Amino acid sequence: MDVLIESLRSGSIVAWVGLLIIAVIVIKLLFKFSKALLLLGILIVIVYGLVALFPECAEFIMNLLSI
């Protein structure tokens, strides 16, 4: 990681092009999986809300899953 940061600071064209390619790939993947990420986020919020509202039920379920 330090090598990459030093390469970027020194102005290496290869490092900057590689970083740009990786950024484009990540952005494309985010757009491709945006619906799935949104649904996952909503599911996490719902589960967190249920655990916050009903901690005794969450503890019971965790005890069942730990068997």
C-alpha positions as CSV (number, residue, x, y, z in Angstrom):
1,M,0.0,0.0,0.0
2,D,2.8,2.4,0.8
3,V,4.4,1.7,-2.5
4,L,1.2,2.7,-4.3
5,I,0.8,5.9,-2.3
6,E,4.5,6.8,-3.0
7,S,4.0,6.1,-6.7
8,L,0.9,8.3,-6.8
9,R,2.7,11.1,-4.9
10,S,5.7,11.0,-7.3
11,G,3.4,11.4,-10.3
12,S,3.9,8.0,-11.8
13,I,1.7,7.8,-14.9
14,V,1.4,4.0,-14.6
15,A,0.1,4.3,-11.0
16,W,-2.4,7.0,-11.9
17,V,-3.7,5.0,-15.0
18,G,-4.0,1.9,-12.8
19,L,-5.9,3.9,-10.2
20,L,-8.2,5.3,-12.8
21,I,-9.0,1.9,-14.3
22,I,-9.8,0.4,-10.9
23,A,-12.0,3.4,-10.1
24,V,-14.0,2.9,-13.4
25,I,-14.4,-0.8,-12.7
26,V,-15.7,-0.1,-9.1
27,I,-18.1,2.5,-10.4
28,K,-19.5,0.1,-13.0
29,L,-19.9,-2.6,-10.4
30,L,-21.7,-0.2,-8.1
31,F,-24.2,0.8,-10.9
32,K,-24.6,-2.9,-11.8
33,F,-25.4,-4.0,-8.3
34,S,-27.1,-0.8,-7.1
35,K,-30.6,-2.4,-6.7
36,A,-29.1,-5.3,-4.7
37,L,-27.1,-2.9,-2.5
38,L,-30.2,-0.8,-1.9
39,L,-32.3,-3.9,-0.9
40,L,-29.5,-5.1,1.3
41,G,-29.3,-1.7,3.0
42,I,-33.1,-1.7,3.6
43,L,-33.0,-5.2,5.0
44,I,-30.1,-4.2,7.4
45,V,-32.1,-1.2,8.6
46,I,-35.2,-3.3,9.2
47,V,-33.3,-6.0,11.1
48,Y,-31.5,-3.4,13.2
49,G,-34.8,-1.7,14.0
50,L,-36.4,-4.9,15.1
51,V,-33.4,-5.8,17.3
52,A,-33.5,-2.3,18.8
53,L,-37.2,-2.5,19.5
54,F,-37.3,-6.2,20.7
55,P,-33.9,-7.1,22.3
56,E,-35.3,-10.0,24.2
57,C,-36.6,-11.7,21.0
58,A,-33.2,-11.0,19.4
59,E,-31.4,-12.7,22.3
60,F,-33.7,-15.7,22.0
61,I,-33.0,-16.1,18.3
62,M,-29.3,-15.7,18.9
63,N,-29.4,-18.5,21.5
64,L,-31.2,-20.7,19.0
65,L,-28.7,-20.0,16.3
66,S,-25.7,-20.6,18.5
67,I,-26.6,-24.3,19.0
